[in-house]
């Protein structure tokens, strides 16, 4: 049996547009629920070592909080995931100016980024295809950008996310998926054991903007080359942890020669035995330890307290348009932006 996809109403936008929730269910009973607002993963049900299912992503029951005060729960992010310093960069000799929505800086595509637009949805076999045209000048970005994202829940309990984009003018593109995970289904994530396949990370300043330096993880609280509990060192007196108020950093992944798909991270929740592996073609992953969650948001029967979810956002590096030695993020006419990531669920013990 292949993955079955059903659909149901999920409320309306302020302009009256109907939002639809698509439910993907594989033969093993794993379930992903995705809405055509922001391509948001609203629910993701995965088994523990005894076969008991739990919803392992943070989210809301209705449309309104996703538009109002969501910290990007479950959303697709674009045109540019992460921060661009002061919302400015030079492109082919011309200054591009973007809105600043994170202090002095531009974050996650701007206040009206891909996370709050309605995507055009189509069911194609066992996949959900979402399409969006970001028009020239939207959120300050040059060029018309045609984006397609395909979600597929396969029989290996992997949620596969495939991105595709083309442009008619040079423009930076850095798309990602911003789910917050809690493999226990509730409580904090400090006991989750994290491994990240990275020898270095991107150092940041007090505004979370890269200094340009790639710092070795060895001897720092950022060394997750072997599994360590997320909470073990998050409170240590470390300048980089102070800048991020915890972990909120891009890790430089150890990629195979020639690039391609590789394992970026593995997380084990020891009580339930749930395991999440992130596999990606991207050069980096942003690990965020839910530092800004403060108990003010509530959804799906949960109050989202401090560090009740973590993010692993596969991506290019923050502020790359201003950092010429970082991997290129400028997409040009005639080129195709294409990248795939897989969130693979399993159990241990």
C-alpha positions as CSV (number, residue, x, y, z in Angstrom):
1,X,0.0,0.0,0.0
2,X,1.2,3.5,-0.9
3,X,0.7,6.6,1.2
4,X,-2.9,7.7,1.3
5,X,-3.7,11.4,1.1
6,X,-7.0,12.9,2.3
7,X,-8.0,16.5,2.7
8,X,-10.3,18.6,5.0
9,X,-11.0,22.3,5.7
10,X,-8.7,24.1,8.1
11,X,-10.4,27.5,8.4
12,X,-10.1,30.7,6.4
13,X,-7.7,33.6,5.9
14,X,-8.8,37.1,6.8
15,X,-9.6,37.7,3.1
16,X,-11.9,34.7,3.1
17,X,-9.6,32.3,1.2
18,X,-10.2,28.7,2.4
19,X,-7.2,26.8,3.9
20,X,-7.0,23.0,3.4
21,X,-5.3,20.4,5.6
22,X,-3.8,17.4,3.8
23,X,-3.3,14.2,5.8
24,X,-0.6,11.8,4.5
25,X,-0.7,8.3,6.1
26,X,1.7,5.5,5.2
27,X,1.2,1.8,5.6
28,X,3.0,1.8,9.0
29,X,0.5,4.3,10.4
30,X,2.7,7.3,10.5
31,X,0.8,10.5,9.8
32,X,1.8,13.9,8.5
33,X,-0.7,16.8,8.4
34,X,0.2,19.7,6.2
35,X,-1.8,22.9,5.3
36,X,-1.6,25.0,2.2
37,X,-0.9,28.1,4.3
38,X,2.9,28.3,4.5
39,X,3.2,24.6,3.7
40,X,3.0,24.2,7.4
41,X,3.4,20.7,9.0
42,X,0.7,21.0,11.7
43,X,1.0,17.4,13.0
44,X,3.5,14.6,12.6
45,X,2.6,11.3,14.4
46,X,5.5,8.8,14.9
47,X,5.6,5.5,16.9
48,X,7.7,4.9,20.0
49,X,9.5,1.7,20.8
50,X,6.2,0.1,21.9
51,X,4.3,1.2,18.8
52,X,2.5,4.1,20.6
53,X,1.9,7.1,18.3
54,X,2.5,10.7,19.4
55,X,2.4,14.0,17.7
56,X,6.1,15.1,17.6
57,X,5.8,18.6,16.2
58,X,4.7,21.9,17.8
59,X,1.8,23.7,16.2
60,X,-1.7,25.1,16.5
61,X,-5.3,23.9,16.0
62,X,-6.5,26.8,13.9
63,X,-5.2,29.2,11.2
64,X,-5.2,32.4,13.3
65,X,-2.2,31.8,15.6
66,X,-0.1,30.8,12.5
67,X,-0.7,34.3,11.1
68,X,-0.5,36.1,14.4
69,X,2.3,35.1,16.7
70,X,3.8,31.8,15.5
71,X,7.6,31.5,15.7
72,X,7.5,29.8,12.3
73,X,6.0,26.5,13.7
74,X,6.2,23.9,10.9
75,X,6.5,26.4,8.1
76,X,8.3,26.6,4.7
77,X,10.8,29.5,4.8
78,X,11.7,31.7,1.9
79,X,13.0,33.4,-0.1
80,X,15.9,33.4,2.4
81,X,16.0,31.2,5.5
82,X,17.8,32.8,8.5
83,X,19.2,36.3,8.8
84,X,20.6,38.9,6.4
85,X,22.5,41.7,8.1
86,X,20.6,45.0,8.2
87,X,18.4,43.7,5.4
88,X,20.9,44.8,2.8
89,X,23.4,43.3,0.3
90,X,25.1,44.1,-3.0
91,X,24.1,42.1,-6.0
92,X,25.8,42.7,-9.3
93,X,26.8,46.2,-8.2
94,X,23.3,47.2,-7.0
95,X,22.2,47.4,-3.4
96,X,19.1,45.3,-2.6
97,X,17.1,46.5,0.5
98,X,14.8,44.1,2.3
99,X,12.5,44.7,5.3
100,X,14.0,44.3,8.7
101,X,11.8,42.1,11.0
102,X,14.3,40.9,13.6
103,X,15.8,43.9,15.2
104,X,18.1,45.6,12.6
105,X,18.1,42.5,10.4
106,X,16.0,40.6,7.9
107,X,14.8,37.1,9.1
108,X,13.2,34.2,7.2
109,X,12.1,36.1,4.1
110,X,10.6,39.0,5.9
111,X,7.3,39.6,7.7
112,X,5.3,38.4,4.7
113,X,7.6,35.5,3.8
114,X,6.7,32.1,2.4
115,X,5.5,31.0,5.9
116,X,2.3,33.2,5.7
117,X,1.3,32.9,2.0
118,X,-1.2,30.5,0.5
119,X,0.4,27.9,-1.7
120,X,-1.3,26.1,-4.6
121,X,-1.7,22.5,-3.6
122,X,-2.1,19.4,-5.8
123,X,-2.1,15.7,-4.8
124,X,0.2,13.8,-7.2
125,X,0.1,10.0,-6.4
126,X,1.6,9.6,-2.9
127,X,3.0,13.2,-2.8
128,X,1.7,16.6,-2.0
129,X,2.9,19.3,-4.4
130,X,2.8,23.0,-3.3
131,X,3.6,25.8,-5.7
132,X,4.0,29.5,-5.3
133,X,5.1,32.4,-7.5
134,X,7.0,35.1,-5.5
135,X,6.7,38.2,-7.7
136,X,9.4,40.6,-8.5
137,X,9.9,43.0,-5.6
138,X,8.0,40.9,-3.0
139,X,9.6,41.5,0.4
140,X,12.2,43.5,-1.5
141,X,13.6,40.6,-3.5
142,X,14.4,41.0,-7.2
143,X,12.9,38.8,-9.9
144,X,9.9,36.5,-10.2
145,X,10.7,33.3,-8.4
146,X,8.6,30.2,-9.2
147,X,8.9,27.7,-6.3
148,X,7.7,24.1,-5.9
149,X,7.9,22.1,-2.7
150,X,7.0,18.4,-2.7
151,X,6.2,16.5,0.5
152,X,6.2,12.7,0.5
153,X,5.8,10.3,3.4
154,X,7.4,7.1,2.4
155,X,7.3,3.5,3.7
156,X,10.6,4.0,5.5
157,X,8.9,6.5,7.8
158,X,10.7,9.4,6.1
159,X,9.1,12.7,5.5
160,X,10.9,13.8,2.3
161,X,10.9,17.5,1.3
162,X,12.0,18.4,-2.2
163,X,12.5,22.1,-3.2
164,X,12.7,23.4,-6.8
165,X,12.9,27.1,-7.9
166,X,13.6,29.2,-11.0
167,X,14.0,32.9,-11.4
168,X,14.0,35.5,-14.2
169,X,16.5,37.8,-12.4
170,X,19.4,37.1,-10.1
171,X,18.2,36.7,-6.5
172,X,19.3,35.0,-3.3
173,X,17.4,31.7,-2.6
174,X,17.8,29.7,0.6
175,X,14.7,27.6,1.3
176,X,14.1,25.5,4.4
177,X,11.6,23.7,6.6
178,X,11.1,25.1,10.1
179,X,9.4,22.4,12.2
180,X,9.9,22.3,16.0
181,X,10.3,18.8,17.2
182,X,9.7,17.2,20.6
183,X,10.1,13.4,20.3
184,X,8.5,12.8,23.6
185,X,5.4,14.6,22.5
186,X,5.4,16.8,25.6
187,X,7.7,18.4,28.2
188,X,11.1,20.0,27.4
189,X,13.7,18.7,25.0
190,X,16.7,19.0,27.3
191,X,17.1,15.2,27.7
192,X,17.0,14.5,23.9
193,X,20.4,13.2,22.9
194,X,21.7,15.1,19.8
195,X,24.4,14.2,17.3
196,X,25.4,16.7,14.6
197,X,27.9,15.6,11.9
198,X,29.8,18.9,11.9
199,X,33.4,19.8,12.9
200,X,32.7,23.6,12.9
201,X,29.9,26.1,13.2
202,X,29.2,29.7,12.1
203,X,30.1,32.1,14.9
204,X,27.6,35.0,15.5
205,X,27.6,38.4,17.1
206,X,25.2,39.7,19.7
207,X,22.5,40.2,16.9
208,X,22.9,36.6,15.7
209,X,24.7,37.8,12.5
210,X,27.7,35.7,11.4
211,X,31.1,37.2,12.2
212,X,32.4,35.4,9.1
213,X,34.4,33.0,11.3
214,X,33.9,29.2,11.1
215,X,34.7,28.0,14.7
216,X,35.8,24.5,15.4
217,X,33.4,22.7,17.7
218,X,36.2,20.8,19.5
219,X,36.4,21.9,23.2
220,X,33.2,23.9,23.0
221,X,29.6,23.3,24.0
222,X,28.9,23.0,20.3
223,X,30.6,19.6,20.0
224,X,27.8,17.2,19.1
225,X,30.0,14.9,17.0
226,X,29.1,12.2,19.6
227,X,25.6,12.2,21.1
228,X,25.1,14.6,24.0
229,X,21.9,15.7,25.8
230,X,20.8,19.0,24.5
231,X,20.5,20.4,28.0
232,X,23.9,19.2,29.2
233,X,25.9,22.3,28.2
234,X,23.2,24.8,27.1
235,X,23.6,26.9,30.2
236,X,27.4,27.0,30.2
237,X,29.1,30.5,30.4
238,X,30.0,30.6,26.7
239,X,30.0,33.8,24.6
240,X,28.3,32.1,21.6
241,X,25.6,30.6,23.8
242,X,25.0,34.0,25.3
243,X,24.6,35.6,21.8
244,X,22.0,32.9,20.8
245,X,20.4,32.7,24.3
246,X,21.2,29.0,23.9
247,X,21.8,27.1,20.7
248,X,20.7,29.1,17.6
249,X,23.6,28.4,15.3
250,X,24.4,27.1,11.8
251,X,26.6,24.0,11.8
252,X,28.9,23.4,8.9
253,X,28.1,19.9,7.9
254,X,30.8,17.3,7.0
255,X,29.8,16.6,3.5
256,X,31.0,13.7,1.3
257,X,33.4,14.7,-1.5
258,X,31.3,16.0,-4.3
259,X,28.4,16.9,-2.0
260,X,25.1,15.1,-2.2
261,X,22.8,13.6,0.4
262,X,24.4,12.9,3.8
263,X,23.3,12.5,7.4
264,X,23.3,15.9,9.1
265,X,22.0,15.0,12.6
266,X,20.5,12.3,14.7
267,X,18.3,12.8,17.8
268,X,17.3,10.1,20.3
269,X,14.6,10.7,23.0
270,X,15.7,8.0,25.4
271,X,12.4,7.4,27.3
272,X,10.2,6.8,24.2
273,X,13.0,5.4,22.0
274,X,12.0,7.7,19.2
275,X,14.8,8.6,16.8
276,X,14.9,11.4,14.2
277,X,17.6,11.5,11.6
278,X,18.0,14.5,9.2
279,X,19.5,13.7,5.9
280,X,20.1,16.6,3.5
281,X,21.9,17.9,0.4
282,X,22.4,21.3,2.1
283,X,25.8,22.4,3.4
284,X,24.5,23.5,6.8
285,X,21.9,23.0,9.5
286,X,20.6,25.5,11.9
287,X,20.2,23.9,15.4
288,X,17.8,25.9,17.5
289,X,17.0,24.9,21.1
290,X,13.6,26.7,21.5
291,X,15.2,29.6,23.4
292,X,12.4,32.1,22.7
293,X,9.5,29.8,23.7
294,X,8.2,31.3,26.9
295,X,4.8,29.6,27.7
296,X,2.8,32.4,26.0
297,X,1.8,30.1,23.0
298,X,-0.7,27.3,23.3
299,X,-1.9,24.7,20.7
300,X,-3.1,21.1,20.4
301,X,-3.6,20.9,24.1
302,X,0.0,22.0,25.0
303,X,1.5,25.1,26.4
304,X,4.8,25.7,24.7
305,X,7.2,26.4,27.5
306,X,10.9,27.4,27.3
307,X,12.8,24.8,25.3
308,X,9.8,22.5,24.6
309,X,10.8,22.1,21.0
310,X,14.0,22.1,18.9
311,X,14.6,22.9,15.2
312,X,17.0,21.3,12.7
313,X,16.7,23.6,9.6
314,X,18.7,22.3,6.6
315,X,20.1,25.4,4.8
316,X,22.8,27.5,3.3
317,X,24.6,29.7,5.8
318,X,23.1,32.9,7.3
319,X,23.9,36.2,5.7
320,X,25.6,34.5,2.8
321,X,24.8,37.5,0.4
322,X,27.2,39.6,2.5
323,X,29.8,36.8,3.2
324,X,31.5,36.1,-0.1
325,X,33.5,33.1,1.3
326,X,30.3,31.3,2.3
327,X,28.7,28.9,-0.3
328,X,26.9,30.8,-3.1
329,X,23.1,31.5,-2.6
330,X,22.5,33.6,-5.8
331,X,20.2,31.9,-8.3
332,X,20.4,33.3,-11.8
333,X,18.1,33.0,-14.8
334,X,18.5,29.6,-16.5
335,X,19.7,27.9,-13.4
336,X,17.6,25.5,-11.3
337,X,17.6,25.6,-7.5
338,X,17.0,22.0,-6.4
339,X,17.6,20.5,-3.0
340,X,16.2,17.6,-0.9
341,X,16.0,16.8,2.8
342,X,14.6,13.8,4.6
343,X,13.3,13.6,8.2
344,X,13.6,9.9,9.0
345,X,11.9,8.4,12.0
346,X,12.9,5.2,13.8
347,X,13.1,3.7,17.3
348,X,15.9,2.4,19.4
349,X,15.8,-0.2,22.2
